[in-house]
Amino acid sequence: MSLAQVAPSIQVGFAALKVNPLRTTLSALGVIIGVGAMVSVLSLSDGVENAVRAQLAKDGRLQSIGLSPVTDDLVDGQRIARTKVEVLTPADAKELTKILKGAGSVFMVAGGPSLVSAGDGGSARPRAALVMATLANGAEREGLKIEAGRFFNDSEVDASSKVAVVSRQLADTVFGKSTSSQSLIGRSIKVQDSLFRIVGIWKAEPTPNSARPTVLKAFVPFTVSTSAVSRATQGGGFLVRARSIEELPAVQKSTESWLASRYGDWKKQIRISSYAEESAQVRDNMVLFKILMAAITGVSLVVGGVGIMNVLLASVTERTREIGVRKATGARNRDLLAQFLAESVAIAGMGSVLGTILGISVAALVASIMRAKTMAQVHAGFSISTLLVAIAAPLIVGIGFGIYPALRAARLSPIEAIRHE
């Protein structure tokens, strides 16, 4: 059955909807409410999911694994320190980063308190600061927003360059608040007994508790950690962070394969720690939440479908004589089937468009109320899956609830239908 063969019947179906616009609108109302409820709930769940993912990415633990060397052995119930311990290096971090192919990032961090002062004048008294030694992706790990200059790069890490990125608070303390961030680029600070050239300034986020003193911070290349921090807290290990919690299992598998190729029985040399189980629970909970919300709101969409079926059944009864005349003049069963299915799909389609607009509007309003009443930064989202549901659900409802009235009309006997009063 080609489209050209049933096109006239489809046109008749659309024309029938125009005869009684009030009934058509009322029959679409159920679909409008159903689709609106589904879209609004799914949009809000998308927004909540995005907010949760942003928080997880900021925290980083649930999408990260830690690699650290095994430093002791258990002998007769006692921990005995090893004389030889494997140490992971920045070169190893580069190698693993290439293997991950963008699915994850590899970080190395060493840090501790140090005395910092101006290297070319300024505050005479050294101030205590937390100095962190990282790779060139340290800004990504810490979520730094560079105010002036830049973060140090791979070449500077490889060359053990003595460069530093300092917080605006540290710069104010050492050089004075009147000094602009841009003018500080190129100047020096003295960390312990070494001079470091400032290449970047970032503005740290204010502490939530105003009574808590601000921690002065600076970042230096990992390869010069021993010059910047007298007692750096590091274990010669990695922190591997996946782009998302969904990619964590693949990232961990790739990491373990790399360890196996490097060490063979790597579990005797390297210890892996992660929140893999917690991460899996979060992934499952996100999926279950969306399915649950879709199922609950889907009930209202089914109610709308029942409304369409009732209206079409009433239409079949009212137009029985017309159906009989059409069949007597050559209309086939498939023509009548296409006519009434077209009516059903048209009603559902109209409800889908209006319901989607209603749902997005309601979701945006509710999200704004949530932001106003709580600290949660929730915005109405609209993912591809929500769009597909908004399109597919009404289409399925239109066909599913329109098929019975359409079959009933198609199976009417022309003689009995013409005689119907």
C-alpha positions in Angstrom: 0.0 0.0 0.0 1.7 3.2 -1.3 1.3 6.7 0.1 -0.3 7.8 -3.2 -3.0 5.2 -2.8 -4.1 6.3 0.7 -3.4 10.0 0.3 -7.1 10.9 -0.5 -8.2 9.0 2.6 -5.7 10.8 4.7 -7.0 14.1 3.3 -10.6 13.1 4.2 -9.4 12.3 7.8 -7.8 15.7 8.2 -10.9 17.4 6.8 -13.1 15.5 9.3 -11.1 17.1 12.1 -11.9 20.6 10.9 -15.7 19.9 10.9 -15.8 19.8 14.7 -12.7 21.7 16.0 -14.0 21.9 19.6 -14.2 18.1 19.9 -10.8 17.8 18.2 -9.3 20.2 20.7 -10.8 18.4 23.7 -9.6 15.1 22.5 -6.1 16.5 22.1 -6.2 18.0 25.5 -5.4 14.7 27.2 -2.4 14.3 25.0 -1.3 17.9 25.6 -1.5 17.3 29.4 0.2 13.9 29.1 3.1 15.1 26.9 3.4 18.3 28.9 3.8 16.3 32.1 6.3 13.9 30.6 8.4 16.6 29.0 8.4 18.8 32.1 9.4 15.9 34.4 12.1 14.6 32.0 13.4 18.1 31.4 13.7 18.6 35.2 15.3 15.3 35.6 17.8 16.2 32.8 18.5 19.5 34.7 19.0 17.7 38.0 21.2 15.1 36.3 23.4 17.9 34.8 23.7 19.6 38.2 24.7 16.3 39.8 27.2 15.6 37.0 28.7 19.1 37.4 29.0 18.5 41.2 30.6 15.1 40.6 33.0 16.5 38.1 34.0 19.3 40.6 34.5 16.7 43.4 36.1 14.2 41.0 36.2 11.2 43.4 33.4 9.1 41.8 35.0 9.3 38.4 38.6 8.9 39.4 41.0 6.1 40.3 44.2 6.4 42.2 47.5 4.6 41.4 50.1 4.4 44.1 53.2 2.2 44.6 53.0 -0.6 47.1 55.5 0.5 49.8 55.3 -2.5 52.2 54.6 -6.2 52.5 52.6 -8.1 55.0 54.8 -10.6 56.7 53.6 -12.7 59.6 50.9 -10.2 60.2 53.3 -7.2 60.3 53.8 -4.5 57.7 57.4 -4.5 56.5 58.6 -1.5 54.4 60.1 -2.4 51.0 63.6 -1.4 50.2 62.7 -0.8 46.5 59.5 0.9 45.5 58.3 1.6 42.0 57.8 5.3 41.3 55.5 6.6 38.6 57.0 9.6 36.7 55.6 12.4 34.5 56.8 10.4 31.4 54.6 7.5 32.6 51.7 10.0 32.9 52.2 11.1 29.3 52.3 7.5 28.1 49.1 6.5 29.9 47.3 9.7 28.7 48.0 8.7 25.1 46.5 5.2 25.8 43.4 6.7 27.3 42.8 8.7 24.0 40.9 11.5 25.6 38.6 9.3 27.7 40.4 10.4 30.9 43.1 12.6 32.2 46.2 11.7 34.3 47.2 14.0 37.2 50.2 14.1 39.4 50.2 16.2 42.6 52.7 16.9 45.3 52.2 19.6 47.8 52.8 21.0 51.2 53.3 24.3 53.1 56.2 26.6 52.2 57.4 30.1 53.0 56.8 32.5 50.2 58.0 36.1 49.8 58.5 38.6 47.0 61.6 37.9 45.0 62.1 41.5 43.8 60.8 43.6 46.6 57.4 43.8 48.4 56.6 42.1 51.6 59.8 41.6 53.6 58.2 39.0 55.9 57.8 35.5 54.3 54.2 34.2 54.4 53.1 30.6 54.7 51.4 29.3 51.6 50.2 25.9 50.3 52.4 25.2 47.3 51.1 22.5 44.9 53.3 20.8 42.3 51.3 19.5 39.3 51.6 18.6 35.7 50.5 21.1 33.0 46.9 20.0 33.5 46.8 21.1 37.1 44.4 24.0 36.2 42.0 21.4 34.8 42.1 19.3 38.0 41.6 22.3 40.3 39.1 24.1 38.1 41.2 27.3 38.1 40.0 30.4 36.3 43.1 32.3 35.2 42.7 36.0 35.6 46.0 37.1 34.0 48.7 35.2 32.2 48.4 31.4 31.8 49.1 28.1 33.5 52.5 26.5 32.9 52.8 24.1 29.9 54.3 20.7 29.2 57.6 22.1 28.0 58.1 24.0 31.2 57.3 20.8 33.2 59.7 18.7 31.1 62.4 21.4 31.4 61.9 21.7 35.2 61.4 25.4 34.7 60.9 27.4 37.9 57.7 29.1 37.1 54.6 29.6 39.3 50.9 30.4 39.1 49.7 32.2 42.2 46.4 33.1 43.6 45.3 36.7 43.7 45.1 36.5 47.5 48.8 35.4 47.7 49.7 38.2 45.3 47.9 40.7 47.4 49.6 39.5 50.6 53.1 39.5 49.1 53.0 42.4 46.6 50.2 44.5 48.0 46.6 44.9 46.8 47.4 48.0 44.7 49.4 45.8 42.2 47.4 44.8 39.2 47.3 41.1 38.1 48.7 41.9 34.7 51.7 43.8 36.1 52.6 40.8 38.2 53.3 38.5 35.2 57.0 38.1 34.8 57.9 39.1 38.4 59.4 36.7 40.8 58.4 35.1 44.1 60.8 33.4 46.5 59.6 29.9 47.5 61.8 28.4 50.2 65.2 29.4 48.8 64.4 29.4 45.1 63.1 32.1 42.8 60.1 31.3 40.7 58.9 33.5 37.8 55.1 34.2 37.9 53.4 33.2 34.6 49.7 33.3 35.8 47.3 34.7 38.4 44.0 33.1 39.3 41.3 34.4 41.5 40.3 31.8 44.1 36.7 31.3 45.1 35.8 32.9 48.5 35.5 30.5 51.4 31.9 29.7 52.4 32.7 30.3 56.1 34.0 33.9 56.4 35.5 33.1 59.9 37.8 30.6 58.2 41.1 32.2 57.1 41.9 32.2 53.4 44.6 29.7 52.4 47.3 31.3 50.2 48.1 29.0 47.3 50.6 28.7 44.5 51.2 26.1 41.7 54.6 25.0 40.3 55.7 22.3 37.9 55.8 18.8 39.3 59.4 18.3 38.3 60.6 21.1 40.7 58.5 20.0 43.7 61.6 19.3 45.8 62.8 22.9 45.3 59.4 24.4 46.2 58.3 22.2 49.1 60.6 21.0 51.8 58.4 18.1 52.8 56.1 17.4 49.8 53.3 15.0 50.5 53.4 12.7 47.5 53.5 9.0 46.8 54.9 8.9 43.3 51.5 8.0 42.0 48.7 9.1 39.6 45.2 10.3 39.8 43.3 9.2 36.7 40.0 10.9 36.1 37.5 9.8 33.5 35.5 12.3 31.5 32.3 11.0 33.0 31.2 8.3 35.5 30.0 6.2 32.5 33.5 6.1 31.1 35.2 5.1 34.4 35.0 1.3 33.9 36.6 1.6 30.4 39.3 4.0 31.8 40.1 1.6 34.6 40.3 -1.3 32.2 42.7 0.6 30.0 44.8 1.6 33.0 45.1 -1.9 34.2 46.1 -3.1 30.7 48.8 -0.5 30.7 50.0 -1.6 34.1 50.0 -5.2 33.0 52.1 -4.4 29.9 54.6 -2.4 32.0 54.9 -4.6 35.2 53.4 -7.9 34.3 51.9 -8.9 37.7 51.3 -5.3 38.5 49.2 -5.9 41.6 52.4 -6.6 43.5 53.9 -3.3 42.5 51.0 -0.8 42.1 47.8 -0.4 44.2 44.6 0.9 42.6 42.0 2.6 44.7 38.7 3.9 43.4 35.0 4.5 44.1 34.0 2.1 41.3 31.0 0.6 43.3 29.7 4.0 44.4 30.1 5.3 40.8 28.2 2.3 39.4 25.4 3.0 41.9 25.2 6.6 40.9 25.0 5.6 37.2 22.2 3.1 37.9 20.3 5.5 40.1 20.3 8.2 37.4 18.9 5.7 34.9 16.3 4.3 37.3 15.2 7.9 38.3 14.5 8.8 34.6 12.7 5.5 34.0 10.6 6.0 37.1 9.6 9.5 36.2 8.8 8.6 32.6 6.6 5.7 33.8 4.7 7.9 36.2 4.0 10.6 33.7 3.4 8.0 31.0 0.1 7.1 32.8 -1.3 10.5 32.0 -0.3 10.0 28.3 -2.2 6.7 28.3 -5.3 8.5 29.6 -5.0 11.0 26.7 -4.8 8.0 24.3 -8.0 6.6 25.8 -9.6 10.0 25.2 -8.6 9.8 21.5 -10.0 6.3 21.2 -13.4 7.4 22.7 -13.7 10.3 20.4 -12.9 8.2 17.3 -15.3 5.5 18.4 -18.0 8.1 18.7 -17.0 9.5 15.3 -17.3 6.0 13.7 -20.8 5.7 15.2 -21.9 9.1 14.0 -20.4 8.6 10.5 -21.5 5.0 10.0 -23.8 6.0 7.0 -21.0 8.1 5.5 -18.6 5.1 5.8 -21.1 2.8 4.1 -21.5 5.3 1.2 -17.7 5.5 0.8 -17.4 1.7 0.8 -20.3 1.3 -1.7 -18.6 3.8 -4.0 -15.3 1.9 -4.1 -13.4 2.8 -0.9 -11.4 -0.2 0.4 -10.8 -1.3 3.9 -7.3 0.1 3.9 -8.6 3.5 2.8 -10.8 3.7 5.8 -8.1 2.4 8.0 -5.7 5.1 6.8 -8.4 7.8 7.2 -9.1 7.1 10.9 -5.5 6.5 11.8 -4.6 9.8 10.2 -7.2 11.5 12.4 -5.8 9.8 15.5 -2.1 10.6 14.6 -3.1 14.2 13.8 -4.7 14.7 17.1 -1.8 13.1 18.9 0.7 15.2 16.9 -1.1 18.4 17.7 -1.1 17.4 21.4 2.6 16.6 21.1 3.6 20.0 19.8 1.5 22.0 22.3 2.4 19.6 25.2 6.1 20.0 24.5 5.9 23.7 24.6 3.8 23.5 27.8 6.3 21.0 29.4 9.4 23.1 28.7 7.7 26.2 30.1 6.6 24.4 33.3 10.1 22.9 33.7 11.8 26.3 33.3 9.4 27.8 35.9 9.9 25.0 38.4 13.7 25.1 37.9 13.7 28.8 38.7 11.7 28.2 41.9 14.1 25.5 42.9 17.1 27.9 42.4 15.3 30.6 44.3 14.4 28.4 47.3 17.6 26.3 47.5 21.3 26.5 46.7 20.9 23.9 43.9 21.9 25.3 40.5 19.2 23.3 38.6 18.2 24.5 35.1 15.7 22.8 32.8 17.5 20.5 30.4 16.3 19.1 27.2 18.4 16.1 26.0 18.1 14.2 22.8 16.4 11.3 24.6 13.7 13.7 26.0 13.1 15.0 22.5 12.8 11.5 21.1 10.3 10.6 23.8 8.3 13.7 23.1 8.1 12.7 19.4 7.7 9.0 19.7 5.3 8.7 22.6 2.4 10.6 21.0 3.0 8.8 17.7 2.7 5.4 19.5 -0.3 6.6 21.4 -2.0 7.9 18.2 -1.5 4.6 16.4 -2.0 2.3 19.4 -5.3 3.9 20.4 -6.5 4.7 16.9 -6.1 1.3 15.5 -9.2 -0.2 17.1 -11.6 2.5 15.9 -10.0 2.4 12.5 -10.4 -1.4 12.2 -14.0 -1.1 13.4 -14.7 1.5 10.6 -12.9 -0.6 8.0 -14.8 -3.8 8.9 -18.3 -2.3 8.6 -20.6 -3.9 6.1 -21.5 -1.3 3.4 -25.1 -2.4 3.3 -25.6 -2.4 7.0 -23.8 0.9 7.3 -26.0 2.7 4.6 -29.1 1.5 6.4 -27.8 2.8 9.8 -29.8 5.8 11.2 
